[in-house]
Amino acid sequence: MIDLPGAVAVGAIDEESPDVGVAAHYGDPNREQRALATDVGLVDRSNRGVLAVPGEERVSWLHTITTQHLAALADGQGSELLVLSPHGHVEHHALVAELDGTTWLDTEPGPAAGELLGFLEKMRFFTRVEPRDATAEWAVLSLVGPRAAQAAATLGVDGLTDPDTLGVPAAKFAAGSVPSRPTSRYAVRPLPAGGWARRGPLGVDLLVPRGSVDEVAGRLTAAGVPAAGLWAYEAIRVAARIPRVGFETDHRTIPAEIDLVAPAVHLDKGCYRGQETVARVHNLGRPPRRLVLLHLDGVATDQPPAKGTPVTTDDGRTVGFVGTAVRHFELGMVALAVVKRNVADDARLTVGESAAAIDPVPEPSRVA
């Protein structure tokens, strides 16, 4: 965890949290959120798993075993990918960075990196690749907010252009109509002291040597970039309707249910594990569930509901579950939830002790 004044560790609040190892906040979560929403802040995400994949066949190999079109991934580019089960259910989500002969994958904290590495090892066969777990060597930090690219320049990085994400094609689109490129392209640039910076939907991710985390954080805070805890980051993520695997997913989640098709799934790249389900659901145009942003009234309780809390209707039917609930500095208490497709936007819902209403406004960055 970054050694900065006022840091309150996630594990000190909830030792069972999957996000232990980083700061929940630095004393003022609302101020930290406001910085991320309107300016820039530094978030310690060093608990994320990091895999390094060197080897001359790495890009073509990852292209064949994941959902993303990576065959043309160039040096200095990043993207997102999924690994699916044979039935098309989401097993892993990773952010990608290609730089100097290595493809880097960063994943959710905890066992995700080891499990993804296990899958990659099983799929090696005679391919010239050498995947390994690099979490002990490298750490992820994130500059979040509209001024993230300018803050990254403090570290000697430029050229971090805005993310480039293709729209999701219509059902039954013509073969060959989706460009042969990653559906999301993120600029990746080397850091002068080692590692890289990658532009993304919420700002700029930094991969830095784990032994240099405090030094990098010190340079940024000395340049006027405030530290912000994971509570603030999660509030910004929820407001942007960006899902996390393990939070807005369960054992039967498919990509179309949680809006991961646009950034992480190429619908015209050919076969990969789970592709048949992805194609069938897209052609029918109606995944069984959908990701929604819920506004919670907060009258009966001011405590956000726990992950997995059922979403129910007035007559007591369970129609979904909460993934992440937060207190947002402008929106109040809100949550990302996965609900049945046929739940109307104006349905009267309940989450725990709170009345809940669906926010029907789509997130522009995730919609074609």
C-alpha positions as CSV (number, residue, x, y, z in Angstrom):
1,M,0.0,0.0,0.0
2,I,1.3,3.5,-0.8
3,D,2.8,5.1,2.3
4,L,0.9,8.4,2.4
5,P,-0.5,10.4,5.4
6,G,-4.1,9.6,6.4
7,A,-4.3,6.3,4.6
8,V,-7.0,3.9,5.9
9,A,-6.5,0.4,4.5
10,V,-9.4,-1.6,3.1
11,G,-8.3,-4.5,5.3
12,A,-8.7,-2.4,8.4
13,I,-12.3,-1.9,7.5
14,D,-13.2,-5.3,6.0
15,E,-10.5,-8.0,6.3
16,E,-12.6,-10.3,4.0
17,S,-12.7,-7.8,1.2
18,P,-11.1,-8.9,-2.1
19,D,-9.5,-5.5,-2.3
20,V,-7.3,-5.8,0.8
21,G,-3.8,-4.4,0.3
22,V,-4.7,-0.9,-0.8
23,A,-6.1,2.2,0.8
24,A,-9.9,2.6,1.1
25,H,-9.5,6.4,1.6
26,Y,-7.2,9.1,2.8
27,G,-9.6,10.8,5.2
28,D,-12.1,12.4,3.0
29,P,-13.8,10.1,0.5
30,N,-16.1,12.7,-1.0
31,R,-13.3,15.1,-1.7
32,E,-11.3,12.3,-3.2
33,Q,-14.3,11.4,-5.5
34,R,-14.7,15.0,-6.6
35,A,-11.0,15.1,-7.6
36,L,-11.4,12.0,-9.7
37,A,-14.6,13.3,-11.3
38,T,-13.5,16.8,-12.1
39,D,-9.7,16.9,-12.1
40,V,-7.3,14.0,-11.4
41,G,-6.2,11.8,-8.5
42,L,-3.8,8.9,-7.9
43,V,-5.4,5.6,-6.9
44,D,-3.3,2.7,-5.5
45,R,-4.4,-0.4,-7.3
46,S,-1.3,-2.4,-6.6
47,N,-3.3,-5.4,-5.4
48,R,-4.2,-6.2,-9.1
49,G,-2.6,-9.3,-10.6
50,V,-0.1,-8.9,-13.4
51,L,0.9,-11.5,-16.0
52,A,3.8,-11.0,-18.5
53,V,3.6,-12.9,-21.8
54,P,6.8,-12.8,-23.8
55,G,7.5,-15.0,-26.8
56,E,7.4,-14.5,-30.6
57,E,3.9,-16.0,-31.0
58,R,2.3,-14.3,-28.0
59,V,-0.1,-12.0,-29.9
60,S,-1.4,-14.6,-32.4
61,W,-1.7,-17.1,-29.6
62,L,-3.8,-14.8,-27.4
63,H,-5.9,-13.9,-30.4
64,T,-6.9,-17.6,-30.8
65,I,-7.8,-18.3,-27.2
66,T,-9.6,-15.1,-26.1
67,T,-12.5,-13.0,-27.2
68,Q,-10.5,-10.1,-28.5
69,H,-9.0,-9.5,-32.1
70,L,-5.3,-9.3,-31.2
71,A,-3.7,-10.5,-34.4
72,A,-2.9,-6.9,-35.4
73,L,-2.2,-5.6,-31.9
74,A,0.8,-3.2,-32.4
75,D,3.6,-2.2,-30.1
76,G,2.3,0.7,-28.0
77,Q,-1.3,-0.5,-28.0
78,G,-3.6,-1.8,-25.3
79,S,-7.0,-3.4,-25.2
80,E,-9.3,-5.6,-23.1
81,L,-10.1,-9.3,-23.4
82,L,-12.2,-12.1,-21.9
83,V,-11.7,-15.8,-21.3
84,L,-15.0,-17.6,-21.5
85,S,-16.1,-21.1,-20.5
86,P,-17.1,-23.6,-23.2
87,H,-20.7,-22.4,-22.6
88,G,-19.8,-18.7,-23.1
89,H,-19.8,-17.6,-19.4
90,V,-17.3,-15.0,-18.3
91,E,-14.3,-16.6,-16.4
92,H,-11.6,-13.9,-16.7
93,H,-11.3,-10.2,-17.7
94,A,-8.0,-8.6,-18.3
95,L,-6.6,-5.3,-19.5
96,V,-3.9,-5.6,-22.1
97,A,-0.7,-3.7,-22.9
98,E,1.7,-4.6,-25.7
99,L,5.2,-3.1,-25.4
100,D,8.8,-4.0,-26.3
101,G,8.2,-7.7,-27.0
102,T,5.9,-8.5,-24.1
103,T,2.1,-8.6,-23.8
104,W,1.0,-7.6,-20.3
105,L,-2.3,-8.6,-18.7
106,D,-3.6,-7.1,-15.5
107,T,-6.5,-8.8,-13.7
108,E,-8.6,-8.6,-10.6
109,P,-6.9,-8.9,-7.2
110,G,-6.7,-12.2,-5.4
111,P,-6.5,-15.6,-7.2
112,A,-7.5,-14.3,-10.6
113,A,-3.9,-14.0,-11.9
114,G,-3.0,-17.5,-10.9
115,E,-6.1,-18.9,-12.3
116,L,-5.7,-17.1,-15.6
117,L,-2.0,-18.2,-15.7
118,G,-3.2,-21.8,-15.2
119,F,-5.5,-21.5,-18.2
120,L,-2.7,-20.0,-20.4
121,E,-0.3,-22.7,-19.4
122,K,-2.8,-25.4,-20.4
123,M,-3.3,-23.7,-23.8
124,R,0.5,-23.4,-24.6
125,F,1.0,-26.8,-26.3
126,F,4.0,-26.1,-28.6
127,T,3.4,-22.4,-29.0
128,R,6.5,-20.1,-28.5
129,V,5.3,-18.2,-25.5
130,E,6.4,-18.0,-21.9
131,P,3.5,-16.6,-19.7
132,R,4.4,-15.9,-16.0
133,D,3.0,-14.2,-12.9
134,A,4.8,-10.9,-12.5
135,T,2.6,-9.6,-9.6
136,A,5.5,-9.7,-7.2
137,E,7.6,-7.5,-9.5
138,W,5.2,-5.0,-10.9
139,A,2.3,-2.9,-9.4
140,V,-0.6,-1.0,-11.0
141,L,-1.4,2.6,-10.1
142,S,-4.1,4.6,-11.7
143,L,-4.4,8.3,-12.5
144,V,-8.1,8.9,-12.7
145,G,-10.0,11.9,-14.0
146,P,-10.2,14.3,-17.0
147,R,-6.6,15.6,-16.4
148,A,-5.0,12.1,-16.1
149,A,-3.0,12.4,-19.3
150,Q,-1.6,15.8,-18.2
151,A,-0.6,14.3,-14.8
152,A,1.1,11.4,-16.6
153,A,3.3,13.9,-18.3
154,T,4.8,14.6,-14.9
155,L,6.5,11.2,-15.3
156,G,7.8,12.0,-18.7
157,V,5.0,10.3,-20.7
158,D,3.2,11.9,-23.7
159,G,1.2,10.6,-26.7
160,L,-1.6,9.1,-24.5
161,T,-4.4,9.7,-27.0
162,D,-8.0,9.1,-26.1
163,P,-9.4,5.5,-26.1
164,D,-10.7,4.3,-29.4
165,T,-13.6,1.8,-29.0
166,L,-15.7,0.5,-31.9
167,G,-19.5,0.4,-31.6
168,V,-21.3,-2.9,-31.2
169,P,-22.6,-4.0,-34.7
170,A,-26.3,-4.7,-35.2
171,A,-27.6,-8.2,-34.9
172,K,-27.0,-10.3,-38.0
173,F,-24.4,-7.9,-39.3
174,A,-22.6,-8.7,-42.6
175,A,-19.5,-10.8,-42.3
176,G,-16.4,-8.7,-42.7
177,S,-18.1,-5.5,-41.6
178,V,-16.3,-5.3,-38.3
179,P,-12.7,-4.0,-38.7
180,S,-10.0,-6.5,-38.2
181,R,-8.5,-4.8,-35.1
182,P,-9.1,-4.8,-31.3
183,T,-12.5,-3.4,-30.6
184,S,-10.9,-1.2,-28.0
185,R,-7.5,0.4,-28.5
186,Y,-5.7,2.2,-25.7
187,A,-2.4,4.1,-26.2
188,V,0.5,2.6,-24.3
189,R,3.8,4.4,-23.7
190,P,7.0,3.4,-21.8
191,L,7.8,5.1,-18.5
192,P,11.4,6.4,-18.4
193,A,12.1,4.6,-15.2
194,G,10.6,1.3,-16.4
195,G,7.1,0.0,-16.9
196,W,4.4,1.7,-19.0
197,A,1.4,4.1,-19.0
198,R,-1.8,3.0,-20.6
199,R,-4.7,5.3,-21.4
200,G,-8.1,3.8,-20.6
201,P,-11.8,4.6,-20.0
202,L,-11.3,6.3,-16.6
203,G,-7.8,7.8,-17.0
204,V,-4.3,6.4,-17.2
205,D,-3.0,3.1,-15.7
206,L,0.6,2.9,-14.7
207,L,2.7,-0.3,-14.4
208,V,5.7,0.5,-12.2
209,P,8.3,-1.7,-10.5
210,R,6.9,-2.7,-7.1
211,G,9.9,-1.3,-5.3
212,S,9.3,2.1,-6.9
213,V,5.6,2.6,-5.9
214,D,6.3,5.1,-3.1
215,E,8.8,7.0,-5.3
216,V,6.4,7.3,-8.2
217,A,3.5,8.3,-5.8
218,G,5.8,10.9,-4.2
219,R,6.6,12.5,-7.5
220,L,3.0,12.7,-8.5
221,T,1.8,14.1,-5.2
222,A,4.7,16.6,-5.1
223,A,3.4,17.8,-8.5
224,G,0.0,18.4,-7.0
225,V,-1.8,15.2,-7.8
226,P,-3.8,14.2,-4.7
227,A,-4.1,10.6,-3.5
228,A,-7.6,9.0,-3.7
229,G,-8.7,5.7,-2.1
230,L,-10.4,2.7,-3.7
231,W,-13.7,3.9,-2.3
232,A,-13.5,6.9,-4.6
233,Y,-12.4,4.9,-7.5
234,E,-15.2,2.4,-7.1
235,A,-17.8,5.3,-6.9
236,I,-16.5,6.7,-10.2
237,R,-16.5,3.2,-11.8
238,V,-20.1,2.5,-10.7
239,A,-21.3,5.9,-12.0
240,A,-19.6,5.1,-15.3
241,R,-21.4,1.6,-15.4
242,I,-18.2,-0.3,-15.8
243,P,-18.5,-3.8,-14.4
244,R,-16.0,-5.9,-12.4
245,V,-15.7,-9.6,-12.8
246,G,-16.5,-11.1,-9.4
247,F,-18.8,-8.2,-8.5
248,E,-21.2,-7.7,-11.4
249,T,-20.9,-11.4,-12.5
250,D,-21.9,-14.8,-11.3
251,H,-21.3,-18.3,-12.6
252,R,-23.6,-17.9,-15.6
253,T,-22.8,-14.3,-16.7
254,I,-22.3,-13.8,-20.5
255,P,-20.5,-10.8,-21.9
256,A,-23.6,-9.1,-23.4
257,E,-25.3,-9.0,-20.0
258,I,-22.7,-6.7,-18.5
259,D,-21.8,-4.5,-21.5
260,L,-18.4,-6.1,-22.1
261,V,-18.9,-6.8,-25.8
262,A,-17.8,-3.3,-27.0
263,P,-14.5,-3.1,-25.2
264,A,-13.6,-6.8,-25.0
265,V,-15.3,-9.0,-27.6
266,H,-14.7,-9.0,-31.4
267,L,-17.9,-10.5,-33.0
268,D,-16.3,-11.3,-36.3
269,K,-12.9,-12.7,-35.5
270,G,-13.6,-16.5,-35.8
271,C,-13.7,-19.3,-33.3
272,Y,-12.6,-19.2,-29.7
273,R,-13.9,-21.0,-26.6
274,G,-17.5,-19.8,-25.9
275,Q,-17.9,-18.1,-29.3
276,E,-21.1,-20.0,-30.2
277,T,-23.0,-18.6,-27.2
278,V,-21.7,-15.0,-27.9
279,A,-22.8,-15.2,-31.5
280,R,-26.2,-16.7,-30.8
281,V,-27.1,-14.2,-28.1
282,H,-25.9,-11.3,-30.3
283,N,-28.0,-12.5,-33.3
284,L,-31.1,-12.9,-31.2
285,G,-30.4,-9.5,-29.6
286,R,-31.8,-10.3,-26.2
287,P,-29.4,-11.5,-23.5
288,P,-31.4,-12.9,-20.5
289,R,-30.1,-10.2,-18.1
290,R,-28.8,-6.6,-18.2
291,L,-26.5,-4.3,-16.2
292,V,-28.3,-1.4,-14.6
293,L,-27.5,1.5,-12.3
294,L,-29.8,1.6,-9.3
295,H,-30.6,4.7,-7.2
296,L,-31.2,3.6,-3.6
297,D,-33.4,5.9,-1.4
298,G,-31.3,5.5,1.7
299,V,-34.2,6.3,4.0
300,A,-34.3,3.1,6.1
301,T,-30.5,2.8,6.1
302,D,-27.5,4.7,5.0
303,Q,-25.4,1.6,4.6
304,P,-24.8,0.4,1.0
305,P,-26.1,-3.1,0.5
306,A,-23.5,-5.9,0.3
307,K,-22.4,-7.6,-2.9
308,G,-24.9,-10.3,-3.9
309,T,-27.9,-8.6,-2.1
310,P,-31.1,-9.7,-4.0
311,V,-33.0,-7.2,-6.1
312,T,-36.7,-7.8,-5.6
313,T,-40.0,-6.6,-7.0
314,D,-43.0,-5.3,-5.0
315,D,-44.5,-8.8,-4.9
316,G,-41.3,-10.3,-3.5
317,R,-39.9,-11.9,-6.7
318,T,-36.1,-11.9,-6.9
319,V,-35.1,-10.4,-10.3
320,G,-31.4,-9.8,-9.9
321,F,-28.5,-9.0,-7.6
322,V,-26.4,-6.1,-6.5
323,G,-22.7,-6.1,-7.6
324,T,-21.2,-3.0,-6.2
325,A,-23.0,-0.4,-4.0
326,V,-21.4,3.0,-3.2
327,R,-22.0,6.4,-1.8
328,H,-21.5,8.8,-4.7
329,F,-20.7,12.4,-3.9
330,E,-23.4,13.7,-6.4
331,L,-25.7,10.8,-7.0
332,G,-26.1,9.6,-3.4
333,M,-26.3,5.9,-2.7
334,V,-26.2,4.0,-6.0
335,A,-25.4,0.4,-7.1
336,L,-24.6,-1.5,-10.2
337,A,-26.9,-4.5,-10.4
338,V,-27.7,-7.3,-12.9
339,V,-31.4,-7.8,-13.4
340,K,-33.6,-9.9,-15.7
341,R,-34.0,-8.4,-19.1
342,N,-37.8,-8.0,-18.7
343,V,-37.6,-5.8,-15.7
344,A,-39.0,-2.4,-16.8
345,D,-37.0,0.8,-16.3
346,D,-39.9,2.2,-14.2
347,A,-40.3,-1.0,-12.0
348,R,-40.6,-0.5,-8.3
349,L,-37.7,-2.5,-6.8
350,T,-36.3,-3.2,-3.3
351,V,-32.7,-3.9,-2.3
352,G,-32.4,-4.9,1.3
353,E,-34.1,-2.2,3.3
354,S,-34.0,0.4,0.5
355,A,-36.4,1.2,-2.3
356,A,-34.5,1.2,-5.6
357,A,-35.1,2.8,-9.0
358,I,-33.4,2.0,-12.3
359,D,-31.5,4.9,-14.0
360,P,-32.4,4.4,-17.7
361,V,-29.7,6.7,-19.0
362,P,-27.0,4.7,-20.9
363,E,-23.3,5.3,-20.3
364,P,-22.1,7.0,-23.5
365,S,-18.6,5.4,-23.5
366,R,-20.0,1.9,-23.5
367,V,-22.7,2.4,-26.2
368,A,-22.3,2.5,-30.0
